[in-house]
Amino acid sequence: MAKVVVVTGAGAGVGRSTVDEFARHGYDVALLSRDPTRVHRAAADLEANYGVRALAIPTDVADADAVEAAASRVERELGPIVVWVNVAMATVFAPVSKLTAREFERGTRVTYLGQVHGTMAALARMRTRNRGTIVNVGSALGYRSVPLQSIYCGAKFAVRGFTDALRSEIIHDRLDVHLTMVDLPALNTPQFDWALNKMGRKAQPVAPIYEPEVAARAIFFAATHRRRQVWVGFPTVKAILANRVAPGLIDRYLASAGYEGQLTDEPLGADSPGNLFEPVPGDYGAHGRFGSRSRSGSWEMFTNRHRNAFWVLVGIGLAGVGLFVRKKKGA
């Protein structure tokens, strides 16, 4: 039987890398993204490079009916959906005082409700077969918010709350449907070139920066292993744990560093694009403009993949330390 995966936000960035990763492992892929030209080009690349079936469906995930229609088309043309990955997102770089209610609503509908719509469409089909996997893509910013990204941070917090609530419901209903969440660090994607920006200077991810392939590998791993959650990159781990220990201190630190760290010294052109309400045309792929500063691997993902061996080594190391201490005391 064919393995079928659906990926939202598949036209660029993490979504674009994710469809490559699944196709590389022999999955037939349905690509959901707003820009018809980009998503059809991505589908053609998958078929040419990996010999899989690829179905491009231009879709705005903020539209629940459109997502449901896309899911029905996938099952008609490719077969039962085995994995559904919710990647699509939108953000604005601006303080709350410069945002409009309409911008908040749109960003929330894409980044939060887009994942809700995708999950509901997938679960309705997986429930009847009692199998399948849903991957919701979160962020370190869903645990520790930063200034200038209140729309995105609020939406990622909501995704986390929704995912945890649904996970308990799945357990209650004794469904063999796996729900997992992958929390990502700063990534080298086109987001920083096309997100709506009201700051007058070009945006940038806060270092350390990872290539989108790191995220794609983590998403594939989460989809094919029964992990409740996967944290990618030490900055993600650090942000989540540090916020539990000293949130007030981090509030004050980010009040200054959180502004400058997200902005370059380059002025923003008057004609700079913004993809919040409409897709930005152009030949965008998985990567942004920060390749020279980006990492292609993650130690945290290595330890997650090999966690049993990792903890065995940790145990051996601790036992060795204990033996050494006892010998020193007996000397």
C-alpha positions in Angstrom: 0.0 0.0 0.0 1.3 3.5 -0.8 2.4 5.7 2.0 0.7 9.1 1.6 1.8 12.2 3.5 0.1 15.7 3.4 2.3 18.7 4.2 0.9 22.2 4.6 3.0 25.2 3.9 4.8 23.0 1.3 5.8 25.7 -1.2 8.8 27.1 0.7 10.8 27.0 3.9 10.4 24.1 6.3 7.4 22.7 4.4 9.5 22.6 1.2 12.3 20.7 2.9 9.8 18.4 4.6 8.2 17.2 1.4 11.7 16.4 0.1 12.5 14.4 3.2 9.3 12.3 2.9 9.7 11.8 -0.8 13.3 10.7 -0.3 11.9 7.9 1.9 9.4 6.8 -0.7 6.2 8.6 0.4 3.7 9.9 -2.1 3.2 13.6 -1.2 0.3 16.0 -1.2 1.5 19.6 -1.1 -0.8 22.3 0.3 0.3 25.9 -0.1 -1.2 29.2 -1.3 0.9 30.0 -4.3 -0.1 27.9 -7.2 3.0 28.3 -9.3 5.4 27.5 -6.4 3.5 24.5 -5.1 3.1 23.0 -8.6 6.9 23.5 -9.3 7.7 21.8 -6.0 5.5 18.8 -6.9 7.1 18.5 -10.3 10.6 18.5 -8.6 9.5 15.7 -6.3 8.3 13.5 -9.1 11.4 14.2 -11.2 13.9 13.7 -8.4 12.4 10.9 -6.4 10.0 9.1 -8.7 7.0 9.5 -6.2 3.5 10.7 -6.9 3.1 14.4 -5.9 -0.2 16.2 -5.8 -0.1 20.0 -5.7 -3.3 21.5 -4.2 -3.2 25.3 -3.8 -4.8 25.8 -0.4 -5.2 28.6 2.2 -5.1 26.7 5.5 -7.0 29.5 7.1 -10.1 28.3 5.2 -11.4 25.2 6.9 -13.6 24.2 4.0 -10.6 24.4 1.6 -8.5 22.2 3.9 -11.3 19.6 4.1 -11.8 19.6 0.4 -8.0 19.1 -0.1 -8.0 16.1 2.3 -10.9 14.5 0.3 -9.0 15.1 -3.0 -5.8 13.5 -1.6 -7.6 10.3 -0.6 -9.4 10.1 -3.9 -6.2 10.6 -6.0 -3.4 9.2 -3.9 -5.0 7.0 -1.3 -5.5 6.9 2.5 -3.5 9.6 4.4 -0.9 8.0 6.6 0.8 11.2 7.9 -0.4 14.7 8.1 2.1 17.5 8.8 1.0 21.0 9.8 3.8 23.5 8.9 2.1 26.6 7.4 2.6 29.8 9.3 2.5 33.6 9.0 3.9 36.4 11.2 4.4 40.1 11.4 7.6 41.8 12.7 6.1 44.7 14.7 5.3 45.8 18.3 1.7 45.3 19.3 1.2 49.1 19.2 1.7 49.0 15.4 -0.5 46.0 14.7 -4.1 46.0 13.6 -6.9 43.6 14.8 -7.1 42.4 11.2 -3.5 41.4 11.1 -3.8 39.6 14.4 -6.8 37.7 13.1 -5.1 36.7 9.9 -1.9 35.6 11.5 -3.8 33.6 14.1 -6.0 31.9 11.4 -3.0 30.8 9.4 -0.6 29.8 12.2 -3.0 28.4 14.8 -6.3 27.6 13.1 -4.5 26.3 10.1 -3.1 23.6 12.3 -6.5 23.0 13.8 -8.1 22.7 10.4 -5.4 20.3 9.2 -5.6 18.2 12.3 -9.4 17.9 12.2 -9.4 16.9 8.5 -6.7 14.3 9.1 -8.2 12.9 12.3 -11.7 12.5 10.8 -10.2 10.1 8.3 -7.6 8.4 10.6 -10.3 7.8 13.2 -12.3 5.5 10.9 -9.2 3.4 10.1 -7.8 3.7 13.6 -4.3 4.5 12.4 -2.2 7.4 11.2 0.1 10.1 12.5 -0.4 13.9 12.9 2.6 16.1 13.3 2.0 19.6 14.6 5.0 22.0 14.2 5.6 24.2 17.2 8.4 26.5 18.2 10.6 27.5 21.1 8.5 30.7 20.8 5.5 28.7 21.9 7.1 28.5 25.4 9.1 31.7 25.6 7.6 34.7 23.7 9.8 37.4 22.2 8.9 41.0 21.4 8.0 42.0 17.8 6.4 38.6 17.1 3.3 38.6 19.4 1.0 37.2 16.6 3.3 34.3 15.9 4.1 33.6 19.6 0.5 33.7 20.6 -0.5 31.3 17.9 2.3 28.8 18.7 1.2 28.8 22.4 -2.3 28.1 21.2 -1.1 25.2 19.0 0.6 23.7 22.0 -2.5 23.9 24.2 -4.7 22.5 21.4 -2.3 19.6 20.8 -2.1 18.6 24.5 -5.9 18.7 24.8 -6.4 16.5 21.8 -3.7 14.1 22.8 -5.7 13.3 26.0 -8.9 12.8 24.0 -7.1 10.4 21.7 -5.9 8.4 24.7 -9.4 8.5 26.2 -10.9 7.1 23.0 -8.3 4.4 22.7 -7.3 5.4 19.2 -4.2 4.1 17.6 -3.6 7.6 16.1 -0.3 9.1 17.0 -0.1 12.9 17.7 3.3 14.5 18.1 4.7 18.0 18.2 8.1 19.2 16.9 9.4 22.4 18.4 11.8 24.3 16.2 14.6 26.8 16.7 15.6 29.7 14.4 15.8 28.6 10.8 17.2 29.8 7.6 14.0 30.2 5.6 12.4 32.9 3.3 10.2 33.9 6.3 12.6 36.8 7.0 12.4 38.1 3.5 8.7 38.0 2.9 7.0 38.3 6.3 5.2 41.7 6.8 7.7 44.0 8.5 6.9 47.4 10.1 10.3 47.9 11.7 12.1 49.8 8.9 15.0 47.3 9.0 15.3 43.8 7.6 14.5 41.0 9.9 16.8 38.1 10.8 16.6 34.9 12.9 18.4 35.0 16.3 21.6 32.9 16.2 22.3 30.0 16.3 20.5 29.4 13.0 19.7 26.0 11.5 19.1 24.9 8.0 15.5 23.9 7.2 16.7 20.3 6.5 17.4 19.9 10.2 13.7 20.7 10.9 12.6 18.3 8.1 14.6 15.4 9.5 13.1 16.0 12.9 9.6 16.1 11.5 10.1 12.9 9.6 11.6 11.3 12.7 8.6 12.4 14.8 6.2 11.0 12.2 7.9 7.6 12.1 8.7 7.1 15.8 6.3 7.2 18.7 7.7 10.3 20.4 5.3 12.6 22.3 7.4 15.6 21.5 10.7 16.5 19.8 12.8 19.6 20.7 15.2 20.6 17.9 18.3 22.5 18.7 19.9 23.5 22.0 18.4 27.0 21.8 14.9 25.5 21.9 15.8 23.4 25.0 17.5 26.4 26.6 14.5 28.8 25.9 12.0 26.3 27.3 13.9 25.4 30.4 15.2 28.9 31.2 11.7 30.3 31.0 10.6 27.9 33.7 13.4 29.0 36.0 13.6 32.8 35.5 10.8 34.2 33.3 11.1 37.7 34.8 14.8 37.9 34.2 14.2 36.9 30.6 11.4 39.5 30.2 14.0 42.2 31.0 16.7 40.7 28.8 14.4 40.5 25.8 13.2 44.0 26.3 16.5 45.1 24.8 18.2 42.1 23.1 14.9 40.9 21.7 14.6 44.0 19.5 18.1 44.3 18.2 18.7 40.6 17.8 15.8 40.2 15.3 16.8 43.2 13.1 19.8 43.7 10.8 21.4 47.1 10.0 20.0 46.9 6.5 17.2 49.3 5.8 13.9 47.8 4.6 12.9 49.0 1.1 9.6 50.8 0.5 8.6 48.0 -1.9 9.4 45.1 0.5 6.9 42.2 0.2 4.5 41.0 2.9 2.9 37.6 2.6 0.3 37.9 5.4 -2.8 38.4 3.2 -1.5 37.3 -0.2 1.3 35.0 -1.2 4.5 36.6 -2.4 5.3 35.6 -6.0 8.8 34.6 -6.9 11.3 31.7 -7.0 11.4 31.0 -3.2 12.6 27.6 -2.0 13.5 26.1 1.3 16.3 28.4 2.2 16.7 32.1 3.2 19.7 34.3 2.9 21.5 33.2 6.0 23.2 30.0 4.7 26.7 31.2 5.7 25.6 31.4 9.3 23.5 28.3 9.5 24.1 24.9 11.0 23.2 21.7 9.2 22.9 19.4 12.2 21.5 19.3 15.8 23.0 17.5 18.7 19.6 17.4 20.4 18.2 15.6 17.4 21.0 13.1 17.6 20.4 12.3 21.2 16.6 12.0 20.5 17.2 9.6 17.7 19.6 7.5 19.8 18.1 8.2 23.2 18.5 4.7 24.6 22.1 4.5 23.7 22.6 8.0 25.0 21.2 7.3 28.4 23.2 4.1 28.6 26.3 6.1 28.0 25.2 8.7 30.6 24.6 5.9 33.1 28.0 4.3 32.4 29.6 7.7 32.8 27.9 8.4 36.1 28.7 4.9 37.4 32.4 5.5 36.5 32.3 8.8 38.4 30.8 7.1 41.4 33.4 4.3 41.3 36.2 6.9 41.1 34.8 8.8 44.1 34.5 5.7 46.2 38.1 4.7 45.4 39.3 8.2 46.3 37.5 8.0 49.6 38.9 4.6 50.4 42.5 5.7 49.6 
